[in-house]
C-alpha cells in the first residue's frame, strides 16, 4: 500500500519546526521514519502534514560526561559507534545492538523511538532505567518530563499535540558499575518479546550500594522494579537477591498477542532478569570495579 496524500514541510530551525507543529492540523514530525513511514504505507497513520526534522540544526548532537544529553535527532548508529558512549554509558551501546539491523540504526533516531513508545523498544527501556528527563518544546515554551511520566501506555506518550521532543538527558553511573542488557526475540532484529536491563554498584563487601532493573516488552510500558531496588540496598549480592528480582519480574502484568501469551512473557521476564543481574555482577568482578 501507499500513504494517503499529505503536505510536506522542511524547517531548518527548531523555532520554525515548533511554529509549524503548533499551526498545522493533524501534523506529524518525521525523524528517522523507521516506524512512521511503514505505518503510513499501511494507512495505520494518515497525517495531513509531515514536518521533516532532518534539516533542523542542533537536534542531532549528543554529549557524554557525568550527564548524558542526547538530541532527539541523534542517530542510533552514531551513539553505537561513540567511544564516549561506550565509556560513560556502555549499557546504551549494548542495547542498541538489539535495535533492528544496521540499516535501521543508520536512520533511526533516539527521539523517534521514544515518541513511538513501542513497549518492546530498547531506547524506552534504557531511558526508564536511567530515570531520564525529556525536554519538549511548543509555542508555549519548554517543558521537562520525567520518563516515568512520559510513558503513559501502549504507544502513548505525555507529549501534548503541539509539543516536539527536542532532547533527553540523564545522569551516568560511575565507571565502576556493572551493567547488562538481555533480550529475547524470535530472530535477531525482530521486536523483542521481552527484555531486561540491569545497573549495579557494589561496596567492598559485595553488598548492594545501588541497583536499577528495568523489564521491557512485557507490559504496555517498560517497568522498573523499584520496591526490590529499595529493599536491595545494603543486602549481599547473591543468588537469593537475584531470585527476589526474578520473582518480581514474573509477577508483572503482561500482555497477550498473536505471537506469545502473557504467561510466556512473564516467564521470559524472570529468566532475562536473572541473566542480566548475574552478568552485571560478573562484570564488576571481572573489571575489579568493587568500591573499597
GUZA-82024 format. One record per residue (C-alpha): residue in three letters; x, y, z. Coordinates in Angstrom, 2 decimals. Layout:
<atoms>
+-----+---------+---------+---------+
!   r !      xx !      yy !      zz !
+-----+---------+---------+---------+
! ALA !       X !       Y !       Z !
...
+-----+---------+---------+---------+
</atoms>
This chain:
<atoms>
+-----+---------+---------+---------+
!   r !      xx !      yy !      zz !
+-----+---------+---------+---------+
! UNK !    0.00 !    0.00 !    0.00 !
! UNK !    0.94 !    3.65 !   -0.30 !
! UNK !    0.33 !    6.50 !    2.12 !
! UNK !   -2.55 !    8.93 !    1.84 !
! UNK !   -1.68 !   12.34 !    0.42 !
! UNK !   -0.04 !   14.81 !    2.78 !
! UNK !    1.70 !   18.18 !    2.83 !
! UNK !    5.46 !   18.17 !    3.29 !
! UNK !    7.32 !   20.80 !    5.34 !
! UNK !   11.10 !   21.15 !    5.65 !
! UNK !   12.05 !   23.51 !    8.52 !
! UNK !   15.68 !   24.33 !    9.25 !
! UNK !   15.41 !   25.66 !   12.82 !
! UNK !   13.76 !   24.41 !   15.98 !
! UNK !   11.67 !   27.57 !   16.25 !
! UNK !   10.39 !   27.07 !   12.71 !
! UNK !    9.55 !   23.43 !   13.37 !
! UNK !    7.73 !   24.28 !   16.60 !
! UNK !    5.75 !   27.03 !   14.89 !
! UNK !    4.67 !   24.67 !   12.10 !
! UNK !    3.69 !   21.98 !   14.55 !
! UNK !    1.63 !   24.44 !   16.56 !
! UNK !   -0.16 !   25.82 !   13.49 !
! UNK !   -0.87 !   22.82 !   11.28 !
! UNK !   -3.77 !   20.43 !   11.85 !
! UNK !   -3.12 !   16.69 !   12.02 !
! UNK !    0.64 !   17.10 !   11.61 !
! UNK !    3.32 !   14.55 !   12.47 !
! UNK !    7.06 !   15.10 !   12.86 !
! UNK !    9.30 !   12.92 !   10.69 !
! UNK !   12.55 !   11.80 !   12.32 !
! UNK !   14.21 !    8.62 !   11.05 !
! UNK !   10.96 !    7.32 !    9.59 !
! UNK !   11.66 !    3.72 !   10.59 !
! UNK !    8.28 !    3.41 !   12.30 !
! UNK !    6.18 !    6.25 !   10.89 !
! UNK !    6.72 !    5.54 !    7.18 !
! UNK !    5.62 !    1.88 !    7.35 !
! UNK !    2.62 !    2.95 !    9.43 !
! UNK !    1.70 !    5.50 !    6.75 !
! UNK !    2.13 !    2.93 !    3.99 !
! UNK !   -0.35 !    0.66 !    5.74 !
! UNK !   -2.67 !    3.63 !    6.42 !
! UNK !   -2.32 !    2.95 !   10.14 !
! UNK !   -1.23 !    6.60 !   10.36 !
! UNK !   -2.61 !    9.23 !    7.98 !
! UNK !   -1.26 !   12.70 !    8.84 !
! UNK !   -2.28 !   15.65 !    6.71 !
! UNK !    1.16 !   17.21 !    7.16 !
! UNK !    4.68 !   15.85 !    7.67 !
! UNK !    7.22 !   18.11 !    9.36 !
! UNK !   10.65 !   16.79 !    8.40 !
! UNK !   13.11 !   17.34 !   11.26 !
! UNK !   16.16 !   16.05 !    9.39 !
! UNK !   17.23 !   19.54 !    8.28 !
! UNK !   16.79 !   21.16 !   11.71 !
! UNK !   20.14 !   22.22 !   13.13 !
! UNK !   21.08 !   21.34 !   16.69 !
! UNK !   18.84 !   18.30 !   17.19 !
! UNK !   21.33 !   15.56 !   16.30 !
! UNK !   24.07 !   16.41 !   18.80 !
! UNK !   24.89 !   14.45 !   21.94 !
! UNK !   27.35 !   14.96 !   24.78 !
! UNK !   28.73 !   12.48 !   27.31 !
! UNK !   30.08 !   13.35 !   30.73 !
! UNK !   28.69 !   12.97 !   34.22 !
! UNK !   25.41 !   13.73 !   32.47 !
! UNK !   24.50 !   12.48 !   29.02 !
! UNK !   22.41 !   14.76 !   26.80 !
! UNK !   21.08 !   13.34 !   23.54 !
! UNK !   19.36 !   15.40 !   20.87 !
! UNK !   16.10 !   13.93 !   19.61 !
! UNK !   17.52 !   13.50 !   16.09 !
! UNK !   20.71 !   11.73 !   17.21 !
! UNK !   21.09 !    8.61 !   15.03 !
! UNK !   21.23 !    5.33 !   16.87 !
! UNK !   24.24 !    4.33 !   14.77 !
! UNK !   26.16 !    7.44 !   15.88 !
! UNK !   25.65 !    6.52 !   19.52 !
! UNK !   26.57 !    2.91 !   18.82 !
! UNK !   29.97 !    3.93 !   17.46 !
! UNK !   30.73 !    6.65 !   20.00 !
! UNK !   33.74 !    5.94 !   22.23 !
! UNK !   32.34 !    8.36 !   24.81 !
! UNK !   29.04 !    6.45 !   24.97 !
! UNK !   30.88 !    3.13 !   25.27 !
! UNK !   32.86 !    4.52 !   28.20 !
! UNK !   30.21 !    6.51 !   30.10 !
! UNK !   27.05 !    4.53 !   29.31 !
! UNK !   28.06 !    1.08 !   27.99 !
! UNK !   24.60 !   -0.41 !   28.51 !
! UNK !   23.22 !    2.05 !   25.95 !
! UNK !   25.56 !    0.70 !   23.30 !
! UNK !   24.75 !   -2.88 !   24.33 !
! UNK !   21.02 !   -2.21 !   23.97 !
! UNK !   21.48 !   -0.50 !   20.61 !
! UNK !   22.96 !   -3.70 !   19.16 !
! UNK !   19.50 !   -5.25 !   19.57 !
! UNK !   17.73 !   -2.48 !   17.62 !
! UNK !   16.70 !   -3.79 !   14.22 !
! UNK !   19.64 !   -4.08 !   11.82 !
! UNK !   22.47 !   -1.81 !   10.73 !
! UNK !   20.30 !   -0.11 !    8.11 !
! UNK !   17.62 !    0.54 !   10.73 !
! UNK !   20.07 !    2.14 !   13.13 !
! UNK !   21.61 !    4.25 !   10.33 !
! UNK !   18.32 !    6.14 !   10.05 !
! UNK !   16.59 !    5.52 !   13.36 !
! UNK !   16.76 !    8.28 !   16.00 !
! UNK !   16.57 !    8.21 !   19.76 !
! UNK !   13.73 !   10.73 !   19.84 !
! UNK !   11.75 !    8.91 !   17.18 !
! UNK !   11.91 !    5.67 !   19.14 !
! UNK !   10.90 !    7.36 !   22.39 !
! UNK !    7.94 !    9.14 !   20.80 !
! UNK !    6.77 !    5.95 !   19.10 !
! UNK !    6.97 !    4.25 !   22.51 !
! UNK !    6.65 !    0.66 !   21.41 !
! UNK !    6.62 !   -1.40 !   24.63 !
! UNK !    9.42 !   -3.60 !   23.28 !
! UNK !   11.67 !   -0.68 !   22.25 !
! UNK !   15.16 !   -0.76 !   23.70 !
! UNK !   15.56 !    3.01 !   23.93 !
! UNK !   12.47 !    3.39 !   26.10 !
! UNK !   13.76 !    0.72 !   28.49 !
! UNK !   17.20 !    2.35 !   28.74 !
! UNK !   15.73 !    5.79 !   29.46 !
! UNK !   13.42 !    4.31 !   32.10 !
! UNK !   16.41 !    2.52 !   33.64 !
! UNK !   18.30 !    5.83 !   33.95 !
! UNK !   15.33 !    7.94 !   35.16 !
! UNK !   15.85 !   10.19 !   32.15 !
! UNK !   14.28 !   13.61 !   31.72 !
! UNK !   12.81 !   14.53 !   28.33 !
! UNK !   12.65 !   18.10 !   27.07 !
! UNK !    9.71 !   19.16 !   24.90 !
! UNK !    9.20 !   22.44 !   23.04 !
! UNK !    5.98 !   24.10 !   21.93 !
! UNK !    4.88 !   27.60 !   21.01 !
! UNK !    4.02 !   27.98 !   24.68 !
! UNK !    7.52 !   27.26 !   25.95 !
! UNK !    9.72 !   24.42 !   27.20 !
! UNK !    8.67 !   21.53 !   29.42 !
! UNK !   10.71 !   18.81 !   31.16 !
! UNK !    9.02 !   15.43 !   31.53 !
! UNK !   10.44 !   12.57 !   33.64 !
! UNK !   10.49 !    9.29 !   31.71 !
! UNK !    8.26 !    7.73 !   34.37 !
! UNK !    5.58 !   10.30 !   33.48 !
! UNK !    6.35 !   10.38 !   29.75 !
! UNK !    5.38 !    6.72 !   29.14 !
! UNK !    1.60 !    6.67 !   29.62 !
! UNK !    0.65 !    3.41 !   27.90 !
! UNK !    0.88 !    1.39 !   24.70 !
! UNK !    2.45 !    3.74 !   22.11 !
! UNK !    1.11 !    6.69 !   24.10 !
! UNK !    3.29 !    9.49 !   25.48 !
! UNK !    2.66 !   12.53 !   27.64 !
! UNK !    3.52 !   14.92 !   24.80 !
! UNK !    0.80 !   17.43 !   24.07 !
! UNK !   -0.49 !   17.69 !   20.49 !
! UNK !    1.68 !   20.72 !   19.73 !
! UNK !    4.87 !   19.60 !   21.55 !
! UNK !    8.07 !   18.39 !   19.92 !
! UNK !   10.61 !   16.30 !   21.77 !
! UNK !   13.98 !   18.05 !   21.45 !
! UNK !   16.35 !   16.19 !   23.78 !
! UNK !   16.73 !   13.67 !   26.58 !
! UNK !   19.24 !   13.71 !   29.41 !
! UNK !   20.21 !   11.53 !   32.36 !
! UNK !   22.99 !   11.11 !   34.89 !
! UNK !   25.61 !    8.50 !   34.01 !
! UNK !   26.55 !    5.88 !   36.58 !
! UNK !   30.14 !    5.77 !   37.91 !
! UNK !   32.55 !    3.95 !   35.64 !
! UNK !   32.97 !    1.16 !   38.18 !
! UNK !   29.35 !    0.00 !   37.83 !
! UNK !   28.26 !   -3.34 !   36.42 !
! UNK !   25.71 !   -3.49 !   33.61 !
! UNK !   23.90 !   -5.89 !   31.31 !
! UNK !   21.08 !   -5.77 !   28.79 !
! UNK !   19.34 !   -9.04 !   27.88 !
! UNK !   16.69 !   -9.50 !   25.22 !
! UNK !   14.78 !  -12.34 !   23.60 !
! UNK !   13.32 !  -12.04 !   20.10 !
! UNK !   12.23 !  -14.68 !   17.61 !
! UNK !   15.04 !  -13.57 !   15.29 !
! UNK !   17.82 !  -11.05 !   15.74 !
! UNK !   16.47 !   -7.66 !   14.76 !
! UNK !   12.82 !   -8.58 !   15.41 !
! UNK !   10.79 !   -6.78 !   18.03 !
! UNK !   11.67 !   -8.04 !   21.49 !
! UNK !    9.25 !  -10.38 !   23.20 !
! UNK !   10.85 !   -9.39 !   26.49 !
! UNK !   14.00 !   -7.65 !   27.72 !
! UNK !   15.73 !   -6.79 !   30.97 !
! UNK !   18.40 !   -4.22 !   31.78 !
! UNK !   20.44 !   -4.00 !   34.98 !
! UNK !   22.80 !   -1.44 !   36.53 !
! UNK !   24.71 !   -2.36 !   39.67 !
! UNK !   27.13 !   -0.85 !   42.20 !
! UNK !   28.64 !   -2.96 !   45.00 !
! UNK !   30.70 !   -1.95 !   48.01 !
! UNK !   33.87 !   -3.67 !   49.25 !
! UNK !   31.87 !   -6.44 !   50.95 !
! UNK !   29.86 !   -7.12 !   47.77 !
! UNK !   26.77 !   -5.59 !   49.27 !
! UNK !   24.47 !   -3.57 !   47.07 !
! UNK !   25.29 !    0.11 !   47.07 !
! UNK !   22.94 !    1.00 !   44.22 !
! UNK !   20.87 !   -1.03 !   41.77 !
! UNK !   18.38 !   -0.43 !   38.95 !
! UNK !   16.40 !   -3.02 !   37.00 !
! UNK !   14.02 !   -2.48 !   34.09 !
! UNK !   11.83 !   -5.00 !   32.29 !
! UNK !   10.70 !   -4.20 !   28.74 !
! UNK !    8.32 !   -5.77 !   26.25 !
! UNK !    6.13 !   -7.37 !   28.90 !
! UNK !    3.67 !   -4.68 !   29.99 !
! UNK !    2.41 !   -1.69 !   27.98 !
! UNK !    5.44 !    0.37 !   29.03 !
! UNK !    8.87 !   -0.55 !   30.46 !
! UNK !    8.66 !   -1.30 !   34.18 !
! UNK !   11.20 !   -0.63 !   36.92 !
! UNK !   11.29 !   -3.00 !   39.90 !
! UNK !   11.54 !   -0.10 !   42.31 !
! UNK !   10.42 !   -1.84 !   45.51 !
! UNK !   13.01 !   -4.56 !   45.03 !
! UNK !   15.64 !   -1.91 !   44.24 !
! UNK !   14.95 !   -0.13 !   47.53 !
! UNK !   14.95 !   -3.32 !   49.57 !
! UNK !   18.22 !   -4.49 !   47.99 !
! UNK !   20.30 !   -1.57 !   49.29 !
! UNK !   22.81 !   -2.91 !   51.80 !
! UNK !   21.95 !   -6.54 !   51.10 !
! UNK !   24.52 !   -9.10 !   49.93 !
! UNK !   24.57 !   -9.54 !   46.18 !
! UNK !   23.85 !  -13.25 !   45.94 !
! UNK !   21.53 !  -15.78 !   44.33 !
! UNK !   18.77 !  -15.12 !   46.84 !
! UNK !   18.70 !  -11.42 !   45.99 !
! UNK !   18.71 !  -12.19 !   42.25 !
! UNK !   15.84 !  -14.64 !   42.77 !
! UNK !   13.77 !  -11.94 !   44.50 !
! UNK !   14.12 !   -9.69 !   41.45 !
! UNK !   13.28 !  -12.58 !   39.10 !
! UNK !   10.16 !  -13.37 !   41.13 !
! UNK !    9.05 !   -9.72 !   40.98 !
! UNK !    9.62 !   -9.63 !   37.22 !
! UNK !    7.49 !  -12.73 !   36.78 !
! UNK !    4.68 !  -11.08 !   38.76 !
! UNK !    4.41 !   -8.09 !   36.39 !
! UNK !    1.27 !   -7.56 !   34.36 !
! UNK !    1.89 !   -8.98 !   30.88 !
! UNK !    0.16 !   -8.68 !   27.53 !
! UNK !   -1.05 !  -11.45 !   25.24 !
! UNK !   -0.65 !  -11.06 !   21.49 !
! UNK !   -0.67 !  -13.13 !   18.30 !
! UNK !    2.85 !  -14.42 !   19.00 !
! UNK !    3.03 !  -15.35 !   22.68 !
! UNK !    0.92 !  -15.40 !   25.82 !
! UNK !    1.32 !  -13.10 !   28.79 !
! UNK !    2.36 !  -16.09 !   30.87 !
! UNK !    5.23 !  -16.78 !   28.48 !
! UNK !    6.30 !  -13.13 !   28.64 !
! UNK !    6.34 !  -13.26 !   32.44 !
! UNK !    8.49 !  -16.39 !   32.35 !
! UNK !   10.91 !  -14.68 !   29.96 !
! UNK !   11.00 !  -11.62 !   32.20 !
! UNK !   12.13 !  -13.82 !   35.09 !
! UNK !   14.80 !  -15.59 !   33.03 !
! UNK !   16.17 !  -12.40 !   31.47 !
! UNK !   16.21 !  -10.58 !   34.81 !
! UNK !   18.28 !  -13.39 !   36.29 !
! UNK !   20.70 !  -13.30 !   33.37 !
! UNK !   21.04 !   -9.51 !   33.44 !
! UNK !   21.80 !   -9.34 !   37.16 !
! UNK !   24.26 !  -12.23 !   37.07 !
! UNK !   26.12 !  -10.71 !   34.15 !
! UNK !   26.14 !   -7.26 !   35.77 !
! UNK !   27.64 !   -8.80 !   38.90 !
! UNK !   30.18 !  -10.75 !   36.89 !
! UNK !   31.18 !   -7.59 !   35.05 !
! UNK !   32.03 !   -5.90 !   38.34 !
! UNK !   34.07 !   -8.89 !   39.44 !
! UNK !   35.93 !   -9.22 !   36.16 !
! UNK !   36.69 !   -5.49 !   35.99 !
! UNK !   37.70 !   -5.35 !   39.68 !
! UNK !   35.29 !   -2.45 !   39.95 !
! UNK !   34.12 !   -3.12 !   43.50 !
! UNK !   34.45 !    0.02 !   45.60 !
! UNK !   36.72 !   -0.43 !   48.63 !
+-----+---------+---------+---------+
</atoms>
